[in-house]
Amino acid sequence: MKALCVRLIMARVYLLIGGNMGERELNLKAARTMIAGAVGEILSASAVYETEAWGITDQPLFLNQAILVESQYDPQHILENILSIETRIGRKRVQKFGPRTIDIDILFYDNLVLNSSSLTIPHPEMQNRRFALAPLYEIAASLQHPVLNKTIAQLFDECPDKLVVKRIN
């Protein structure tokens, strides 16, 4: 009898993590650790960027970081896991675009285009937000956006957002 070899199809998932409340650096570290345990292996991580707040600008500066994760999970399962991670790190959803201990967004899931009631992939506003594009540019400049048909480098160059984004490490 021949042995059956099962291979799991792994997805490449780009996430953006960030926050502006509490111990910002420790919150990012906790998020990375929990993501590695609940979503998949972190293959790459950008430097951390300090960024002005987007949307509601009268609040503390954010720290943001893009990470590439290899995951065996489908997007909905990943979403459930990252929402749980946000809660465990202390996120309370009080005000849209308001201050938060941690925020974890799915930017890309392979080349998937998904529009459901709970999740849109690629992230629908990423091309308009320098705080997302700058760290993503660092680890995936040539990545092609499957809807806009432009690379991250092109999107970064064309981004209308002029808020300050500063690489800190």
C-alpha positions in Angstrom: 0.0 0.0 0.0 1.3 3.4 -1.0 1.6 6.1 1.7 -0.7 9.1 1.1 1.1 12.5 1.2 -1.1 15.4 2.1 0.2 18.9 1.5 -1.5 21.9 3.0 -1.8 24.9 0.7 -0.3 27.8 2.5 -1.4 31.4 1.9 0.8 34.5 2.0 -1.1 37.0 4.1 0.0 40.6 4.6 -1.2 42.2 7.9 -0.8 45.7 9.2 -0.5 46.0 13.0 -0.6 49.3 14.9 -1.8 51.2 17.9 -1.4 54.4 19.8 -2.4 53.7 23.4 -0.5 52.1 26.3 2.9 50.6 25.8 2.8 50.8 22.0 6.0 48.8 21.4 5.0 46.0 23.8 1.5 45.9 22.2 3.1 45.4 18.8 5.4 42.7 20.1 2.5 40.9 21.8 0.5 41.1 18.6 3.3 39.5 16.6 3.7 36.7 19.2 0.0 36.0 19.2 -0.3 36.1 15.4 2.6 33.6 15.1 0.7 31.3 17.4 -2.8 31.7 16.0 -2.4 32.7 12.3 0.9 31.4 11.1 4.6 31.8 10.8 5.8 35.4 10.3 8.1 35.3 7.3 8.9 39.0 7.2 8.3 42.2 9.2 8.9 45.8 8.3 10.6 48.2 10.6 8.2 50.0 13.0 6.9 53.4 11.8 5.6 56.2 13.9 2.7 57.9 12.1 0.2 60.7 12.6 -3.3 59.6 13.2 -5.6 59.2 10.2 -9.3 60.1 10.3 -9.5 61.7 13.8 -6.1 63.5 13.9 -6.3 64.9 17.5 -4.9 61.9 19.2 -1.5 60.3 20.1 0.9 59.1 17.3 0.6 55.5 16.2 3.2 52.9 15.8 2.6 50.7 12.7 4.3 47.6 11.2 3.6 45.4 8.2 4.1 41.7 8.5 4.0 38.8 6.0 2.5 35.6 7.5 2.3 32.1 5.9 -1.0 30.7 7.0 -3.0 27.5 6.4 -6.2 29.3 7.4 -8.9 30.8 5.3 -9.5 34.6 5.6 -12.6 34.3 7.8 -10.7 32.2 10.3 -7.8 34.6 10.3 -10.2 37.5 10.9 -11.7 35.7 13.9 -8.3 35.1 15.3 -7.0 38.6 14.9 -10.2 40.1 16.4 -9.6 37.8 19.4 -6.0 38.9 19.6 -7.1 42.6 19.6 -9.4 41.9 22.5 -6.8 40.0 24.5 -4.4 43.0 24.0 -7.1 45.3 25.4 -8.8 46.8 22.3 -12.2 48.3 23.0 -14.1 49.5 19.9 -15.4 52.9 21.1 -15.0 55.3 18.3 -14.3 54.7 14.6 -10.7 55.9 13.8 -10.3 56.6 17.5 -7.4 55.7 19.8 -6.6 52.0 20.3 -4.2 49.7 22.0 -3.9 47.5 18.9 -5.4 47.3 15.4 -4.7 44.4 13.1 -5.8 44.6 9.4 -5.7 42.0 6.6 -4.2 43.9 3.7 -3.8 41.0 1.3 -4.5 37.2 1.3 -2.5 35.9 -1.7 -4.2 37.4 -4.8 -7.7 36.9 -3.4 -10.4 39.5 -4.0 -13.1 39.1 -1.4 -16.1 41.3 -0.6 -18.3 39.9 2.2 -20.4 41.5 4.9 -17.6 41.0 7.4 -14.4 41.3 5.3 -13.0 43.0 2.3 -9.7 41.9 0.8 -7.5 43.6 -0.4 -8.1 46.2 2.3 -10.3 48.8 0.5 -8.5 52.0 1.7 -4.9 50.9 1.8 -4.0 52.8 -1.3 -5.1 56.0 0.4 -3.1 55.6 3.6 0.6 56.3 3.8 0.8 54.6 7.3 -0.2 51.3 5.6 1.8 51.7 2.4 5.1 52.8 3.9 5.8 49.7 6.0 4.3 47.5 3.3 6.5 49.1 0.7 9.5 48.0 2.8 8.7 44.3 2.6 6.7 44.0 -0.6 7.4 46.9 -3.0 6.8 44.8 -6.1 3.6 43.1 -4.8 0.8 43.7 -7.3 -2.6 44.8 -6.1 -5.0 42.4 -7.7 -7.8 45.0 -8.1 -5.8 48.2 -8.9 -3.2 46.4 -11.0 -0.4 48.5 -9.5 2.6 47.6 -7.4 2.8 48.8 -3.8 5.7 51.0 -4.9 3.4 52.7 -7.5 0.6 53.0 -4.9 3.0 54.6 -2.4 4.3 57.1 -5.0 0.7 58.0 -6.0 -0.7 58.1 -2.4 -2.7 61.3 -1.8 -2.2 61.1 2.0 0.4 63.5 3.2 0.5 62.6 6.9 3.9 62.2 8.4 5.2 58.6 8.5 8.6 58.1 10.1 10.7 54.9 10.3 11.9 54.5 13.8 13.9 51.3 13.7 
